[in-house]
């Protein structure tokens, strides 16, 4: 017996298609969640580093006459402030930013 003759009346194919569509929808939701978390993790890691070196090399050394220790301290304070901004954005997105449209889509019974 081949696969074509085993299908029967076709209702089994509709159920399989429904399950596949639901799985694709859930996979799409998981992938979009992964992209958001990856973005915020990279923001939390790289923004303070970039801020530190940008402040140190381009802003404080070029425009202000401070000692090296003061430049490093000011750059570190700027990096800590950038870290707090990145964490605040992540917490805000986690608390308020969940899209209600997608949540309502998965609540279908």
C-alpha positions as CSV (number, residue, x, y, z in Angstrom):
1,X,0.0,0.0,0.0
2,X,1.4,3.4,-0.9
3,X,1.0,6.6,1.1
4,X,-1.6,7.9,-1.3
5,X,-4.0,5.1,-0.5
6,X,-3.5,5.4,3.3
7,X,-4.8,8.9,3.5
8,X,-8.4,7.8,3.6
9,X,-11.1,10.6,3.8
10,X,-8.6,13.5,4.2
11,X,-9.6,14.6,7.7
12,X,-6.2,13.3,9.0
13,X,-4.4,15.6,6.6
14,X,-6.3,18.6,7.9
15,X,-5.4,17.9,11.5
16,X,-1.8,17.4,10.5
17,X,-1.8,20.8,8.6
18,X,-3.4,22.4,11.6
19,X,-0.7,21.0,13.9
20,X,2.1,22.1,11.5
21,X,0.7,25.6,11.3
22,X,0.4,25.9,15.1
23,X,4.0,24.6,15.4
24,X,5.3,27.1,12.9
25,X,3.5,29.9,14.7
26,X,5.0,28.8,18.0
27,X,8.5,28.5,16.4
28,X,8.1,32.0,14.9
29,X,7.1,33.4,18.4
30,X,10.1,31.6,20.0
31,X,12.5,33.0,17.3
32,X,11.2,36.5,17.8
33,X,11.6,36.2,21.6
34,X,15.2,34.9,21.0
35,X,16.0,37.9,18.8
36,X,14.7,40.3,21.5
37,X,16.7,38.7,24.2
38,X,19.8,38.5,22.1
39,X,19.5,42.2,21.2
40,X,19.2,43.2,24.8
41,X,22.0,40.9,26.0
42,X,24.3,42.4,23.4
43,X,23.2,45.9,24.3
44,X,23.9,45.2,28.0
45,X,27.4,43.7,27.2
46,X,28.6,46.1,24.4
47,X,27.0,49.5,25.2
48,X,29.1,50.0,28.4
49,X,32.3,49.0,26.7
50,X,31.7,51.2,23.7
51,X,30.7,54.1,26.0
52,X,33.8,53.7,28.2
53,X,36.2,53.9,25.3
54,X,34.3,56.5,23.4
55,X,34.3,58.8,26.4
56,X,37.9,58.1,27.2
57,X,39.4,58.4,23.8
58,X,37.2,60.8,21.9
59,X,35.5,63.0,24.4
60,X,37.4,63.4,27.6
61,X,41.0,63.3,26.2
62,X,40.2,65.6,23.3
63,X,38.1,68.3,24.9
64,X,39.0,68.4,28.6
65,X,42.3,68.8,30.3
66,X,42.1,66.1,33.0
67,X,44.6,63.7,34.4
68,X,44.5,60.1,33.2
69,X,43.0,58.9,36.5
70,X,40.2,61.4,36.3
71,X,39.5,60.5,32.6
72,X,39.3,56.8,33.6
73,X,37.0,57.5,36.5
74,X,34.7,59.6,34.4
75,X,34.7,57.0,31.6
76,X,33.8,54.3,34.1
77,X,31.0,56.4,35.5
78,X,29.7,56.9,32.0
79,X,29.9,53.2,31.3
80,X,28.0,52.4,34.5
81,X,25.3,54.9,33.5
82,X,25.1,53.3,30.1
83,X,24.7,49.9,31.7
84,X,21.9,51.1,33.9
85,X,20.1,52.6,30.8
86,X,20.4,49.3,28.9
87,X,19.1,47.3,31.9
88,X,16.3,49.8,32.4
89,X,15.3,49.4,28.7
90,X,15.3,45.6,29.1
91,X,13.2,45.7,32.3
92,X,10.8,48.2,30.7
93,X,10.4,45.9,27.7
94,X,10.0,42.8,29.8
95,X,7.4,44.5,32.1
96,X,5.4,46.7,29.7
97,X,6.5,45.7,26.2
98,X,4.9,42.3,25.6
99,X,2.7,42.6,22.5
100,X,-0.9,41.9,23.4
101,X,-1.6,40.9,19.9
102,X,0.6,37.9,20.0
103,X,-0.5,36.9,23.5
104,X,-4.1,36.9,22.4
105,X,-3.2,34.8,19.3
106,X,-1.9,32.0,21.5
107,X,-4.9,32.0,23.8
108,X,-7.1,30.5,21.2
109,X,-8.9,27.4,22.4
